[in-house]
Amino acid sequence: MLRRLTKMAWYCSGSTNTELIDNLSKAGLIENERVIEAMIGVDRAHYAPSRPYSDSPQPIGHGATISAPHMHGHACEYLIDHLKPGARVLDIGSGSGYLTHVLANLVTDAANGRWGTVVGIDHIPELTDLARANMNKSQQGKEFQDSSAVQFITGDGRLGWKEGAPYNAIHVGAAAESLHSTLIDQLGAPGRLFIPVETENNGGPGEGQYIWVVDKKGDGSVQKEKVFQVSYVPLTDAPRG
């Protein structure tokens, strides 16, 4: 993964959604076939208001951004073993709803009647409204919402969403100040948490943000691993006013 992150992702941008994902795949930035297929199935133009097929973060309003597509691919690949049809997923900091839709693709096998559940949670009401509207731009997204396979909730993602727990996978799309034990508590056993963290344990200021992967094993034991450095907007309170 570290080798792939050193590649210059910006040259993977495309003129269409399929070209973008194909370029990311050819560059080795996304390798898992299920992830590639799920991302091809969600048009980023429905979720990114400007330059949707650029492999770079894009503003979505309210001080929030949609992450670069290669980062969404990395997140899915780290979680993929827990994203099986029928799985339950929590997407914290769901923003414009793009990754929530991709995750729904990964946990749904409609042909065999196996529907997963993905809860997208964001602390900005306008963004949860935006995510719902964005998903309704495609027939598949509308079906996901109509069937409650995808739900968007306004709330403090640092507290997770206990009502839907336990989750097979939890994705956090903004940098937390620490590994919140509440989120680990809401993992199933087994389950995996993918979270960017500003500082962890004895990490000092200026150390930067790192992705942490937290596994809860079948026996309930917890294993934590710091995997690579990133730069995310902070996981904070909703902006006042």
C-alpha positions in Angstrom: 0.0 0.0 0.0 2.8 2.5 0.9 4.4 1.8 -2.5 1.1 2.6 -4.3 0.6 5.8 -2.3 3.9 7.1 -3.5 2.6 7.0 -7.1 1.5 10.3 -8.6 -2.2 9.7 -8.5 -3.1 12.9 -10.3 -2.3 11.5 -13.7 -5.0 8.9 -13.3 -7.8 11.4 -13.9 -10.1 10.6 -16.8 -12.8 12.2 -19.0 -15.4 9.7 -17.9 -16.1 7.7 -14.7 -15.0 4.4 -16.3 -11.8 5.9 -17.6 -11.0 7.3 -14.2 -11.4 3.9 -12.5 -9.6 2.1 -15.3 -6.6 4.5 -15.0 -6.5 4.0 -11.2 -6.5 0.2 -11.8 -3.8 0.3 -14.5 -1.6 2.4 -12.1 -2.1 -0.2 -9.4 -3.8 2.2 -7.1 -6.9 0.0 -7.0 -6.4 -3.7 -7.4 -9.4 -5.6 -6.0 -11.9 -6.5 -8.8 -14.9 -6.2 -6.6 -13.9 -2.7 -5.6 -13.2 -1.7 -9.2 -16.6 -3.0 -10.3 -18.4 -1.2 -7.4 -16.7 2.1 -8.2 -17.4 1.9 -11.9 -21.0 1.4 -11.0 -21.3 4.8 -9.2 -20.9 7.9 -11.4 -18.8 10.4 -9.4 -20.5 13.2 -11.4 -23.6 12.6 -9.3 -21.5 13.4 -6.1 -18.7 15.8 -7.0 -19.9 19.2 -8.2 -16.7 20.1 -10.0 -14.1 18.0 -11.9 -15.7 14.7 -10.8 -13.3 12.5 -12.8 -10.2 14.1 -11.3 -8.2 12.0 -8.9 -8.1 14.7 -6.3 -10.2 15.9 -3.4 -13.1 18.2 -4.3 -15.1 20.8 -2.2 -18.7 19.9 -1.7 -19.7 22.9 0.4 -20.1 23.6 4.1 -16.3 23.3 4.6 -16.4 19.6 3.6 -14.7 17.7 0.8 -15.1 14.5 -1.2 -11.9 12.5 -0.9 -9.8 11.6 -4.0 -11.2 8.5 -5.6 -7.9 6.6 -5.0 -8.4 7.1 -1.3 -12.0 5.7 -1.5 -10.5 2.7 -3.3 -7.9 2.2 -0.6 -10.6 2.4 2.1 -12.7 -0.2 0.3 -9.7 -2.5 -0.2 -8.8 -2.4 3.5 -12.4 -3.2 4.4 -13.2 -5.7 1.6 -13.0 -8.9 3.6 -15.9 -7.5 5.8 -17.9 -6.1 2.8 -19.7 -9.2 1.9 -23.3 -9.4 0.6 -25.7 -8.9 3.6 -23.1 -7.0 5.7 -23.9 -4.0 7.8 -21.7 -0.9 7.3 -21.4 2.5 9.0 -20.0 5.4 6.9 -19.0 8.3 9.2 -18.6 11.7 7.5 -20.7 10.5 4.5 -20.6 13.9 2.9 -22.1 13.9 -0.6 -22.9 10.2 -0.4 -20.4 8.8 -2.9 -18.6 6.2 -0.8 -21.9 5.3 0.9 -23.2 4.3 -2.6 -20.0 2.3 -3.4 -20.2 0.5 -0.1 -23.8 -0.4 -0.8 -22.8 -1.9 -4.1 -20.2 -4.1 -2.3 -22.6 -5.4 0.3 -25.5 -6.1 -2.1 -26.1 -9.1 -4.3 -29.5 -8.3 -5.7 -29.5 -11.2 -8.1 -29.4 -13.6 -5.2 -31.6 -11.5 -2.9 -28.8 -10.6 -0.5 -29.1 -7.0 0.6 -26.7 -5.3 3.0 -27.3 -2.2 5.0 -25.2 1.0 4.9 -25.8 3.9 7.2 -24.2 7.2 6.2 -23.9 9.7 9.0 -22.8 13.4 8.8 -23.1 16.2 11.3 -24.2 18.8 8.7 -27.9 18.5 7.9 -27.4 20.1 4.5 -25.0 17.4 3.5 -27.3 14.5 4.5 -30.0 16.2 2.4 -27.5 16.5 -0.4 -26.5 12.9 -0.2 -30.1 11.7 -0.4 -30.7 13.9 -3.4 -27.4 12.7 -5.1 -28.3 9.0 -4.7 -31.7 9.7 -6.2 -30.0 10.8 -9.4 -29.6 7.1 -10.4 -32.2 4.3 -10.4 -30.0 2.1 -8.4 -29.4 4.8 -5.8 -33.1 5.4 -5.5 -33.8 1.7 -5.0 -31.2 1.5 -2.3 -32.9 4.3 -0.4 -36.5 3.2 -1.1 -35.6 -0.3 0.3 -33.7 1.3 3.3 -30.6 -0.6 2.2 -29.0 2.9 2.5 -30.0 5.4 5.1 -28.5 8.9 5.7 -28.6 10.2 9.3 -27.7 13.6 10.7 -25.6 13.1 13.9 -22.3 13.2 15.6 -20.2 10.6 13.9 -17.8 10.5 16.8 -20.5 8.6 18.6 -21.2 6.2 15.8 -24.8 5.1 15.3 -25.7 2.7 18.0 -29.2 2.0 16.6 -27.7 0.1 13.6 -24.9 -1.7 15.5 -23.1 -4.1 15.4 -21.4 -3.3 12.1 -19.2 -5.6 10.0 -17.3 -2.5 8.8 -17.0 1.1 9.9 -15.4 3.7 7.6 -14.5 7.2 8.9 -14.0 9.9 6.3 -12.6 12.7 8.5 -9.6 12.8 10.9 -10.4 12.0 14.6 -8.4 13.2 17.5 -8.1 9.7 18.8 -9.4 6.1 18.3 -12.9 6.5 19.7 -13.7 3.5 21.9 -17.4 4.0 21.1 -16.8 3.1 17.5 -14.8 0.0 18.4 -17.6 -1.0 20.7 -20.1 -0.8 17.8 -18.0 -3.2 15.6 -19.2 -6.8 15.3 -17.0 -9.7 16.1 -15.4 -10.0 13.6 -15.4 -6.5 12.3 -13.0 -3.8 11.0 -12.7 0.0 11.5 -10.9 2.2 9.0 -10.1 5.6 10.5 -7.8 8.6 10.0 -6.4 9.7 13.4 -4.6 13.0 14.2 -2.9 11.7 17.3 -3.0 8.3 19.0 -1.9 7.2 22.4 1.4 9.1 23.0 1.6 10.7 19.6 2.7 14.4 20.0 1.4 17.4 18.1 2.8 17.8 14.6 3.0 14.1 14.1 0.4 14.2 11.4 -2.6 12.1 10.5 -2.4 8.4 9.9 -4.9 5.7 8.8 -5.5 3.2 11.6 -7.1 -0.2 10.9 -8.7 -1.7 14.0 -9.8 -5.4 13.9 -12.2 -6.9 16.4 -11.7 -10.6 16.3 -14.3 -13.3 16.6 -13.4 -13.7 20.3 -13.8 -10.0 20.9 -10.1 -9.2 21.2 -9.0 -6.0 19.4 -5.9 -5.4 17.2 -4.8 -2.0 16.0 -2.4 -1.2 13.2 -1.1 2.2 11.9 -0.8 1.9 8.2 -0.1 5.1 6.2 0.0 8.9 6.5 -2.9 11.0 5.1 -4.5 14.4 5.1 -8.2 14.7 6.0 -10.5 17.4 7.2 -11.1 17.1 11.0 -13.9 15.1 12.5 -15.5 18.0 14.5 -18.7 19.5 15.7 -21.1 20.9 13.1 -20.2 24.5 12.1 -22.2 27.1 14.0 -24.5 29.3 12.0 
